[in-house]
Each structure stands twice: as structure tokens, then as C-alpha cells.
């Protein structure tokens, strides 16, 4: 079945960086656009970034993370990444990856930005 396993979260100070990974399985990864979402405590899940099907494909970002986050993918490894720089306390959330058009979610990985 479709599975997503996110990793790379943790506690980081404001201004710091983290790199999230998401390994996908159970579907043809290379033909799906991939996306990152996040959900902060008490908030609804929100879209963060998207990438088209190719390794090195076109990307889009939410205004709140534009210029600080970078989404990428490696189709040979069925993996999508989210490089997060200049982190802010408001980036604190559980981060999830998802394939566009597939209603499946992993457990997510918790990112906490705090001094």
C-alpha cells in the first residue's frame, strides 16, 4: 500500500537549519508531483511546498517559507526532501509529505524551533 516515512525533524534554535526526508513506497513515485505540508498545534494542515515529477523539477512555495525552504526529490531513491533554513518559531509543526492525488499520509516528523 501507499506509505510515506518522514524523518529529520528535531529541536533547533531560531535561525538554524534542518533537512527533512520522506521515503515513499507502494506507488510509482516518479510520475507523481510531491508536496510537503505542515500542521502546527491547534491549526489545520497547510501546504508548504510542491515539486513536479522530475528530479530537479519546478517548485512552488507558500509565501511564509519562500526564500527559506527548498524542496527537492531523488526519483532513484523514491525520496523527497525539504531543506529548511533561517527557521523561525512559527515554523514549529509536524511536517508531512504527500503525493498529489493520493489520499495517504505518514506519521510526520516534528520540527520545534525554540531557543
N, C-alpha and C positions, 0 to 999 in steps of 0.2 A: 504494500500500500504506500501511498504518498507519505513521506516523512521529511521533516526538517529538524536538524540538530544545530542549535545556535550555541556559540561559545565565545569567550574572550572578554566578557564583562568583568566588572570589579569596581573597587573604590579608587577614585582618582581625585586629585586636587584640581580646583578651578585653573584653567589654562593648560591642563595636561592633555594627554592623548591616549586613545585606546584603539585597537583594531579588532573588530568583531568578525567572526567567520560563521558561515551557515553551510553545512553539508546537506545536500538534498538527495533523495533516493525515491525509487518507485515510479518514476515518470521520465520522459525524455527531456532532461534538463536543458539541453542546448536549443530547444525550439520554443522555450517559454521566456518571456520577459520576467525579470525578477525584481522584487521590491523589498524594501525594509520599512517596517512600521515600528512605532513605539507606543507604550501605554504608561503614563505616569499615574501614581496613586490618586484615585478619585476621578480620573479623567477617562474619556473614551480613547480607543486606539486611534492613532493618527499616522498618516502616511509620511515617510521621511525622504525616501529616495527610490528611484527606479533606474533600471538599465535594460537596454534592448538585448536581443538574443546573442549577439556575437561577443566573444571575448574582446574587450576594448570597445564595446558598443556605445551608443549615445546614452546620455544620462540626464536625469531631471531631479531637482531637489526642492523640498519645501523651503519657503523663504527663511524660515527660522534657522536653517542649517546651511544655507547656501554660502559657499566660500570657506566653510569649516569642515564639512564632511565630504568624503569621496567614496562612491560606490564603484565596485569593480567585480569581475567574475572570471573564473577559470573553468571553461567548459570541460577540459580534460579531467578536472578533479570534481566536477559537479558541485562547485563551491562558489558562493557569492560572499563578498567582503564589504565591510563598512569601516573605512578609516575615519576616525573622529579626532579632530584637532581643536585646540582652543576651546576645550569643553567648559560649559557653564553649569551652574547648579540647576538651571531649568532644563538641562538635558537628562537629568535623572529620570530613569524609566526602565521598564523591561522592554528589550528590543527583540523583535521577531522578523524573520524573513518569510516571504510568500512568493508563490508563482502566480502571475496574473491569470485569472480564470480558474484557479484551483482553490476550492474551499477547504484548505487544510492548514493547520498551524502547529508549530512546535511548542516547546515549553518556554522558549525565550531565554534571554540572558540579561541579568540585572546590571545596569550601569548606575553607579552612585557617584555624583560629583559633589564633593564637600571638603572643606578644609578642617 
